[in-house]
Amino acid sequence: MPPPGRDRFAPTDAPGVAVVGGGVAGLAAAVLLAERGARVTLYEREESLGGRLAGHRTRLTDGSTVTMSRGFHAFFRQYYNLRGLLRRTDPGLDRLRPLPDYPLRHSGGLTDSFARVPRTPPFSALGFVALSPTFGWRDLAAMDPVAALPLLDVRVPDVYDRFDSLGATAFLDRVRFPEAAHHLAFEVFSRSFFADPRELSAAELLVMFHIYFLGSAEGLLFDVPDEPFPQALWEPLGDYLLRLGTDVRAGTPVCAVQADDEGVAVRTGTAVHRHDALVLALDPGALRETVAASPGLGTAAWREDIAALRTAPPFLVSRLWLDRPVRADRPGFLGTSGYDGLDNISVLDRYEGEAARWAAGTGGSVVELHAYAVPADANRENVQNRLVSTLGRVYPETRRARIVDARHEWRADCPLFPVGSHARRPTVRTPHPRVTLAGDGIRCDLPVALMERAATTGFLAAGALLARWGVRGQVLWTVPRAGRSAVLRALGRAGRR
């Protein structure tokens, strides 16, 4: 619950607040501040809002104009705060469409499905074992029960104190997690952080297990936008901010910031803009650069922690417009493992309106391929070609297809959560009371991850500033900070003795 306070600023005492970054975190912060009556200026270096979920128009060789983006993202139903942000312009979340399953396929031939797995803990985890071809009762019996007990009693933030010094792969090896399920289920989760599971903190893996299996009743099913991200999500939110009086400055990169007892200064090129407070909602690389260019900001120790933030390895999104359809029974999304670097396949015309209209008009299909944690020295053209070739292994009918056009998006701007990094991760509050941080790389000690962490920290960053002026923030929702089952929690505590 936020601290109590008045509902909003009076027009005569509304402070000016700068929000730097127009992704999920920055939009959440800007929305809450503007709703409470603050005079918000939103700075975004790109020409459009959405951050890592932004999109841009591009023309294909057949003359079609389409939207290219950073690709598939799952809007899980545990993303309570993100969904609350989207409800500002879509109260019924009618622009989200459910996908019926989250299938995971290993190159060895096994496929897991979550469509029939119960969603109520602890039956969600037990149901996965009962229904999974990669994780059977015999595998369960072979696991080290004592080493596995922490899975039953994940407590946030205590889990970071206990397991942040251990790698995700090392934890699964300690538990004797079956190899097939290790690669299929948990590797897919860890790589959703755009990281090699050998580098990822075991604490982050345990939190993910808690969020999706034992801490919530929503399971692993999710929704996706029914149109490209800009049209479905960010343009409506941008219009909403304009109606609230926000000064939205897209295409305006911020070079540096300064803060003192009177307020903050934001420098864009040669211009300096004064505000009463500031939210920095940037990806790790941009945050490092901005703080490094702002020598008077924060303390020496805080600045060192910002400089220590790491960015995940590069990842690739390849979108292919094919001249023929993929087989009708192919799912909208398929997670893959063991396929030479291919991490998932999306058939966009199964759920996205723009892609479906192109496919209907041409008789073709729109397919998207992702590769996460690509080695920095990899030959990018070779990686792109390998993904297209691997698609033919997974969906053989695509071998006969002609690629009408293709777009390949390479990025390296996601946070990395390596072993032992949690204690140094910056929090929403900074050494300066007029400056807060937000983003999916920011620590908030709640059981949230990925896009939901971005939205949650955005609301927290705005709420921290509002509290200084006696204005209430927003009620936030998360899965419980500890397991929902008293019996399982007791078993987990037994493992600590």
C-alpha positions as CSV (number, residue, x, y, z in Angstrom):
1,M,0.0,0.0,0.0
2,P,1.3,3.5,-0.7
3,P,1.6,6.1,2.1
4,P,-1.6,8.0,2.7
5,G,-1.9,11.4,1.2
6,R,-4.1,13.8,-0.8
7,D,-5.6,12.6,-4.0
8,R,-3.8,15.0,-6.3
9,F,-1.9,18.3,-6.5
10,A,-3.8,21.5,-6.7
11,P,-3.2,23.3,-10.0
12,T,-1.4,26.1,-8.1
13,D,1.2,23.8,-6.5
14,A,1.8,21.1,-9.2
15,P,5.5,20.3,-9.4
16,G,7.3,19.8,-12.7
17,V,8.7,16.3,-13.1
18,A,10.9,14.9,-15.8
19,V,10.7,11.3,-16.9
20,V,13.6,10.2,-19.0
21,G,12.8,7.0,-21.0
22,G,9.5,6.2,-22.8
23,G,9.5,2.4,-22.3
24,V,7.2,0.5,-20.0
25,A,8.8,1.8,-16.8
26,G,8.8,5.4,-18.0
27,L,5.3,5.3,-19.2
28,A,4.1,3.8,-15.9
29,A,5.9,6.6,-13.9
30,A,4.6,9.3,-16.3
31,V,1.0,8.1,-16.2
32,L,0.9,8.0,-12.4
33,L,2.5,11.4,-12.0
34,A,0.2,13.0,-14.6
35,E,-2.9,11.4,-13.1
36,R,-2.0,13.0,-9.7
37,G,-1.7,16.4,-11.3
38,A,2.1,16.8,-11.7
39,R,3.4,18.7,-14.8
40,V,5.2,15.9,-16.5
41,T,7.7,16.1,-19.3
42,L,8.5,12.8,-20.9
43,Y,11.9,12.6,-22.8
44,E,12.4,9.7,-25.2
45,R,15.4,9.4,-27.5
46,E,13.6,7.4,-30.1
47,E,10.9,8.8,-32.3
48,S,8.2,6.6,-30.8
49,L,7.2,5.4,-27.3
50,G,7.5,1.8,-26.1
51,G,11.2,1.4,-25.4
52,R,12.3,-2.2,-26.1
53,L,8.7,-2.9,-27.2
54,A,8.5,0.0,-29.7
55,G,7.9,-0.5,-33.4
56,H,8.5,1.3,-36.7
57,R,7.0,1.2,-40.1
58,T,8.8,-0.5,-43.0
59,R,8.0,-1.2,-46.6
60,L,8.4,-4.7,-48.0
61,T,9.6,-5.6,-51.5
62,D,6.0,-6.4,-52.5
63,G,5.0,-2.8,-51.6
64,S,3.2,-3.6,-48.4
65,T,3.8,-1.3,-45.4
66,V,4.1,-3.2,-42.2
67,T,5.3,-2.7,-38.6
68,M,8.6,-4.1,-37.5
69,S,9.3,-4.5,-33.7
70,R,11.5,-6.2,-31.3
71,G,9.3,-9.2,-31.5
72,F,7.1,-11.5,-29.5
73,H,6.5,-10.8,-25.8
74,A,4.2,-12.8,-23.5
75,F,1.9,-10.7,-21.3
76,F,1.5,-13.2,-18.5
77,R,-1.6,-12.9,-16.3
78,Q,0.6,-12.4,-13.2
79,Y,1.6,-9.1,-14.7
80,Y,-0.9,-7.3,-12.5
81,N,0.7,-3.9,-12.6
82,L,1.6,-3.9,-16.3
83,R,-2.0,-4.9,-17.1
84,G,-3.2,-2.1,-14.8
85,L,-1.2,0.4,-16.8
86,L,-2.7,-1.0,-20.1
87,R,-6.2,-0.7,-18.6
88,R,-5.9,3.1,-18.6
89,T,-6.8,3.0,-22.3
90,D,-8.2,-0.5,-22.6
91,P,-10.3,-1.2,-19.4
92,G,-11.4,-4.7,-20.5
93,L,-7.9,-5.5,-22.0
94,D,-9.8,-6.2,-25.3
95,R,-6.6,-5.5,-27.3
96,L,-4.9,-8.5,-25.7
97,R,-5.7,-12.0,-27.1
98,P,-5.1,-15.2,-25.2
99,L,-2.9,-17.9,-26.8
100,P,-4.1,-21.4,-25.9
101,D,-0.8,-22.9,-25.0
102,Y,2.9,-22.4,-24.2
103,P,4.4,-25.4,-25.9
104,L,8.1,-26.1,-25.5
105,R,10.0,-28.4,-27.8
106,H,13.4,-30.0,-27.5
107,S,15.4,-31.1,-30.6
108,G,15.4,-34.6,-29.1
109,G,11.7,-34.9,-30.0
110,L,10.0,-34.2,-26.7
111,T,7.4,-31.5,-26.3
112,D,5.9,-30.0,-23.2
113,S,2.6,-28.2,-23.0
114,F,1.0,-26.1,-20.3
115,A,-2.5,-26.0,-21.7
116,R,-3.8,-28.8,-19.4
117,V,-1.6,-28.2,-16.4
118,P,-3.7,-27.1,-13.3
119,R,-3.2,-23.5,-12.3
120,T,-3.8,-23.8,-8.6
121,P,-0.7,-24.3,-6.4
122,P,0.7,-26.8,-5.6
123,F,-1.2,-28.8,-8.2
124,S,0.4,-26.6,-10.9
125,A,3.8,-28.0,-10.2
126,L,2.5,-31.6,-9.6
127,G,0.4,-31.4,-12.7
128,F,3.4,-30.4,-14.8
129,V,5.2,-33.5,-13.5
130,A,2.2,-35.7,-14.1
131,L,1.7,-34.5,-17.7
132,S,5.2,-33.8,-18.8
133,P,7.0,-36.3,-21.1
134,T,10.4,-34.7,-20.0
135,F,9.8,-34.8,-16.2
136,G,8.2,-37.9,-14.9
137,W,7.7,-39.4,-11.4
138,R,10.8,-41.5,-11.9
139,D,12.8,-38.3,-12.4
140,L,11.1,-36.8,-9.4
141,A,12.3,-39.7,-7.3
142,A,15.9,-39.3,-8.6
143,M,16.1,-35.7,-7.5
144,D,17.9,-34.6,-4.3
145,P,14.9,-33.8,-2.1
146,V,16.9,-31.7,0.4
147,A,18.5,-29.7,-2.3
148,A,15.2,-29.2,-4.0
149,L,13.3,-28.0,-0.9
150,P,14.1,-24.3,-1.6
151,L,11.8,-24.5,-4.6
152,L,8.9,-25.0,-2.2
153,D,9.6,-21.9,0.0
154,V,10.7,-19.0,-2.1
155,R,10.7,-15.8,-0.1
156,V,11.4,-12.4,-1.6
157,P,13.9,-10.8,-0.9
158,D,15.3,-13.6,1.3
159,V,15.9,-15.8,-1.7
160,Y,18.5,-13.4,-3.0
161,D,20.5,-13.6,0.2
162,R,20.5,-17.3,0.0
163,F,21.0,-18.1,-3.7
164,D,22.3,-15.1,-5.6
165,S,25.8,-16.4,-5.1
166,L,24.9,-19.6,-7.1
167,G,24.3,-19.9,-10.8
168,A,21.0,-21.2,-12.2
169,T,22.7,-24.2,-13.9
170,A,24.7,-25.0,-10.8
171,F,21.5,-25.0,-8.7
172,L,19.7,-27.4,-11.1
173,D,22.8,-29.7,-11.1
174,R,22.7,-29.7,-7.3
175,V,19.1,-30.7,-7.3
176,R,19.7,-33.4,-9.9
177,F,17.1,-31.9,-12.1
178,P,16.5,-34.2,-15.1
179,E,18.6,-33.3,-18.1
180,A,15.7,-33.1,-20.6
181,A,13.5,-30.9,-18.4
182,H,16.6,-28.9,-17.4
183,H,17.1,-27.9,-21.1
184,L,13.5,-27.6,-22.0
185,A,11.6,-25.9,-19.2
186,F,14.1,-24.0,-17.1
187,E,16.5,-23.1,-19.9
188,V,13.6,-21.5,-21.7
189,F,12.8,-19.5,-18.5
190,S,16.4,-18.4,-18.0
191,R,16.9,-17.4,-21.6
192,S,13.8,-15.2,-21.4
193,F,16.2,-13.0,-19.4
194,F,18.4,-12.9,-22.6
195,A,21.1,-14.7,-20.7
196,D,23.1,-17.9,-20.7
197,P,21.6,-20.0,-17.8
198,R,25.2,-20.7,-16.6
199,E,25.6,-17.0,-15.9
200,L,22.1,-16.2,-14.5
201,S,21.7,-16.0,-10.8
202,A,19.9,-19.0,-9.3
203,A,17.8,-16.5,-7.2
204,E,16.2,-15.1,-10.3
205,L,15.4,-18.7,-11.5
206,L,13.8,-19.5,-8.2
207,V,11.7,-16.3,-8.2
208,M,10.5,-17.3,-11.7
209,F,9.5,-20.7,-10.4
210,H,7.6,-19.1,-7.6
211,I,5.8,-16.6,-9.8
212,Y,4.6,-19.1,-12.3
213,F,4.2,-22.4,-10.4
214,L,3.8,-22.0,-6.6
215,G,3.1,-18.4,-6.0
216,S,0.1,-17.7,-8.3
217,A,-3.0,-19.3,-9.7
218,E,-2.6,-18.0,-13.3
219,G,-0.2,-20.6,-14.5
220,L,2.0,-20.2,-17.6
221,L,-0.7,-19.1,-20.1
222,F,-0.5,-15.6,-21.4
223,D,-2.0,-13.0,-23.7
224,V,-0.5,-11.1,-26.7
225,P,-1.5,-7.9,-28.4
226,D,-3.9,-8.3,-31.3
227,E,-2.1,-5.6,-33.3
228,P,1.5,-4.4,-33.4
229,F,2.8,-2.9,-30.2
230,P,2.6,0.8,-31.2
231,Q,-1.0,0.6,-32.4
232,A,-2.3,-1.7,-29.7
233,L,-0.5,-0.3,-26.7
234,W,1.8,2.7,-26.9
235,E,0.0,5.1,-29.2
236,P,-3.2,4.9,-27.0
237,L,-1.1,5.5,-23.9
238,G,0.7,8.4,-25.6
239,D,-2.6,10.0,-26.4
240,Y,-3.8,9.4,-22.8
241,L,-0.7,11.2,-21.5
242,L,-1.3,14.1,-23.9
243,R,-4.9,14.4,-22.6
244,L,-3.5,14.6,-19.1
245,G,-1.3,17.6,-20.1
246,T,2.0,15.7,-20.4
247,D,4.7,17.2,-22.6
248,V,5.8,14.2,-24.7
249,R,9.2,14.9,-26.3
250,A,10.0,11.9,-28.6
251,G,13.2,12.0,-30.5
252,T,14.9,14.0,-27.7
253,P,17.8,12.2,-26.1
254,V,19.0,13.3,-22.7
255,C,22.7,13.8,-22.4
256,A,23.2,14.5,-18.7
257,V,21.3,15.5,-15.5
258,Q,22.2,17.4,-12.4
259,A,20.4,17.6,-9.1
260,D,20.5,20.0,-6.1
261,D,18.3,21.0,-3.2
262,E,16.1,23.2,-5.5
263,G,15.5,20.6,-8.3
264,V,17.0,18.9,-11.3
265,A,18.5,20.0,-14.6
266,V,18.1,17.9,-17.7
267,R,20.4,18.6,-20.6
268,T,19.3,17.8,-24.2
269,G,22.0,18.8,-26.6
270,T,22.9,22.4,-25.8
271,A,19.6,23.1,-24.0
272,V,19.1,22.8,-20.2
273,H,15.6,22.2,-18.7
274,R,14.8,22.7,-15.1
275,H,12.3,20.5,-13.2
276,D,11.4,19.8,-9.6
277,A,12.2,16.1,-9.7
278,L,13.3,13.3,-12.1
279,V,12.6,9.7,-12.9
280,L,15.4,7.9,-14.8
281,A,13.7,5.0,-16.6
282,L,16.6,3.8,-18.9
283,D,18.0,0.5,-20.0
284,P,21.3,-0.4,-18.2
285,G,23.6,0.9,-20.9
286,A,21.8,4.2,-21.2
287,L,21.7,4.6,-17.4
288,R,25.4,4.0,-17.2
289,E,26.1,6.6,-19.9
290,T,23.8,9.2,-18.4
291,V,25.2,8.8,-14.9
292,A,28.8,8.8,-16.2
293,A,28.0,12.1,-18.0
294,S,26.5,13.6,-14.8
295,P,29.5,13.9,-12.5
296,G,27.6,15.6,-9.6
297,L,24.8,13.1,-9.4
298,G,24.7,10.7,-6.4
299,T,27.5,9.4,-4.2
300,A,30.7,7.8,-5.3
301,A,29.5,4.4,-4.0
302,W,26.1,4.7,-5.8
303,R,27.9,5.8,-9.0
304,E,30.1,2.7,-8.8
305,D,27.1,0.5,-8.5
306,I,25.5,2.1,-11.6
307,A,28.8,1.6,-13.5
308,A,28.8,-2.1,-12.5
309,L,25.5,-2.8,-14.2
310,R,25.9,-5.3,-16.9
311,T,24.0,-5.7,-20.2
312,A,22.9,-9.1,-21.5
313,P,24.6,-10.5,-24.6
314,P,23.2,-9.6,-28.0
315,F,20.0,-11.1,-29.3
316,L,18.4,-11.4,-32.7
317,V,14.8,-11.1,-33.9
318,S,14.3,-12.3,-37.5
319,R,10.9,-11.8,-39.1
320,L,10.2,-13.5,-42.3
321,W,7.3,-12.9,-44.7
322,L,6.8,-16.2,-46.6
323,D,4.9,-16.8,-49.8
324,R,3.0,-19.8,-48.3
325,P,1.3,-20.6,-45.0
326,V,2.9,-22.8,-42.3
327,R,0.9,-25.8,-41.4
328,A,-2.5,-25.0,-39.8
329,D,-1.8,-26.8,-36.6
330,R,1.4,-24.8,-35.8
331,P,1.0,-22.8,-32.6
332,G,1.2,-19.1,-32.4
333,F,4.3,-19.4,-30.2
334,L,6.7,-22.3,-29.7
335,G,9.6,-22.3,-27.3
336,T,12.6,-24.3,-28.5
337,S,15.7,-25.8,-27.0
338,G,18.6,-27.7,-28.6
339,Y,18.0,-26.2,-32.0
340,D,21.4,-24.6,-32.7
341,G,20.7,-21.3,-31.0
342,L,17.0,-20.9,-32.0
343,D,15.0,-20.0,-28.9
344,N,11.5,-19.7,-30.1
345,I,9.2,-19.4,-33.2
346,S,6.2,-17.2,-33.5
347,V,3.6,-17.4,-36.3
348,L,2.4,-13.8,-36.1
349,D,-0.6,-14.2,-38.4
350,R,-2.1,-16.6,-35.8
351,Y,-2.8,-13.6,-33.5
352,E,-1.7,-10.2,-34.8
353,G,-4.2,-8.4,-37.0
354,E,-1.7,-6.7,-39.3
355,A,0.2,-10.0,-40.0
356,A,-3.1,-11.9,-40.5
357,R,-4.3,-9.3,-43.1
358,W,-1.0,-9.6,-45.0
359,A,-1.2,-13.4,-44.9
360,A,-4.8,-13.4,-46.0
361,G,-4.0,-11.1,-48.9
362,T,-1.0,-13.0,-50.2
363,G,-1.7,-16.6,-49.2
364,G,1.5,-16.5,-47.2
365,S,2.5,-16.3,-43.5
366,V,4.6,-14.1,-41.1
367,V,7.1,-16.0,-39.0
368,E,9.4,-14.7,-36.3
369,L,12.5,-16.3,-34.9
370,H,14.4,-15.3,-31.8
371,A,18.0,-16.1,-30.7
372,Y,19.1,-15.0,-27.2
373,A,22.5,-14.7,-25.7
374,V,24.3,-14.8,-29.0
375,P,28.1,-14.6,-28.5
376,A,29.3,-11.0,-29.0
377,D,31.9,-12.1,-31.6
378,A,29.5,-14.2,-33.7
379,N,29.2,-13.5,-37.4
380,R,25.7,-12.0,-37.6
381,E,24.9,-13.0,-41.1
382,N,25.8,-16.6,-40.3
383,V,23.5,-16.5,-37.2
384,Q,20.7,-15.1,-39.3
385,N,21.1,-17.8,-42.0
386,R,21.4,-20.5,-39.4
387,L,18.1,-19.5,-37.8
388,V,16.3,-19.6,-41.1
389,S,17.8,-23.0,-41.9
390,T,16.8,-24.3,-38.4
391,L,13.2,-23.1,-39.0
392,G,13.1,-25.7,-41.7
393,R,14.1,-28.4,-39.3
394,V,11.3,-27.5,-36.9
395,Y,8.6,-26.7,-39.4
396,P,9.7,-28.7,-42.6
397,E,6.9,-27.1,-44.8
398,T,8.8,-23.8,-44.6
399,R,11.7,-25.3,-46.6
400,R,9.6,-24.9,-49.8
401,A,8.6,-21.4,-49.0
402,R,10.1,-18.3,-50.7
403,I,11.0,-15.5,-48.4
404,V,9.2,-12.5,-49.8
405,D,11.1,-10.2,-47.4
406,A,12.9,-10.4,-44.1
407,R,14.0,-8.0,-41.3
408,H,16.7,-8.8,-38.8
409,E,16.8,-6.8,-35.6
410,W,20.0,-7.0,-33.5
411,R,20.0,-5.5,-30.0
412,A,22.0,-5.6,-26.8
413,D,20.3,-3.5,-24.2
414,C,18.6,-5.8,-21.7
415,P,19.8,-6.1,-18.1
416,L,21.9,-9.1,-17.1
417,F,21.5,-10.6,-13.6
418,P,24.7,-12.5,-13.1
419,V,25.7,-14.5,-10.1
420,G,26.3,-12.3,-7.1
421,S,25.0,-9.0,-8.5
422,H,21.9,-8.5,-6.5
423,A,23.4,-6.6,-3.6
424,R,24.9,-4.0,-5.9
425,R,21.8,-3.6,-8.0
426,P,20.4,0.0,-7.7
427,T,17.1,0.5,-6.1
428,V,14.2,2.9,-7.0
429,R,15.4,5.4,-4.4
430,T,18.8,7.1,-5.0
431,P,21.0,9.2,-2.8
432,H,19.2,12.3,-4.0
433,P,15.6,12.5,-2.8
434,R,14.5,14.3,-6.0
435,V,15.8,11.5,-8.3
436,T,14.4,8.0,-8.6
437,L,15.1,5.0,-10.9
438,A,12.8,2.7,-12.8
439,G,13.3,-0.3,-15.2
440,D,13.4,-4.0,-15.4
441,G,17.1,-3.9,-14.2
442,I,16.2,-2.0,-11.0
443,R,15.9,-3.8,-7.6
444,C,12.5,-3.5,-5.9
445,D,12.5,-6.7,-3.6
446,L,9.1,-7.8,-4.9
447,P,8.4,-11.1,-6.7
448,V,8.2,-9.5,-10.2
449,A,10.3,-10.0,-13.3
450,L,10.8,-8.7,-16.9
451,M,8.0,-6.4,-18.1
452,E,6.2,-6.6,-14.8
453,R,9.3,-5.4,-12.9
454,A,9.5,-2.5,-15.3
455,A,5.9,-1.4,-14.7
456,T,6.2,-2.0,-11.0
457,T,9.4,0.1,-10.5
458,G,7.9,2.8,-12.7
459,F,4.9,3.1,-10.3
460,L,7.2,2.9,-7.3
461,A,9.5,5.6,-8.7
462,A,6.6,7.9,-9.2
463,G,5.2,7.0,-5.8
464,A,8.4,7.8,-4.0
465,L,8.4,11.3,-5.5
466,L,4.7,11.8,-4.8
467,A,5.1,10.8,-1.1
468,R,7.6,13.7,-0.7
469,W,4.8,16.1,-1.5
470,G,2.1,14.3,0.5
471,V,0.3,12.9,-2.5
472,R,-0.7,9.3,-2.5
473,G,0.8,6.8,-4.9
474,Q,-0.8,3.7,-6.4
475,V,-1.7,0.3,-4.8
476,L,0.5,-2.4,-6.4
477,W,-0.3,-6.1,-6.7
478,T,2.1,-9.0,-6.8
479,V,2.0,-12.7,-6.3
480,P,2.7,-13.4,-2.5
481,R,6.2,-12.8,-1.3
482,A,6.3,-16.4,0.0
483,G,4.7,-19.7,-1.2
484,R,0.9,-20.0,-0.9
485,S,0.9,-23.4,0.6
486,A,1.6,-23.7,4.4
487,V,2.6,-27.3,4.0
488,L,5.1,-26.6,1.3
489,R,6.5,-23.7,3.2
490,A,7.0,-25.9,6.2
491,L,8.9,-28.4,4.1
492,G,11.0,-25.7,2.6
493,R,11.9,-24.4,6.1
494,A,12.9,-27.9,7.1
495,G,15.5,-27.9,4.4
496,R,17.2,-24.9,6.0
497,R,18.0,-26.7,9.2
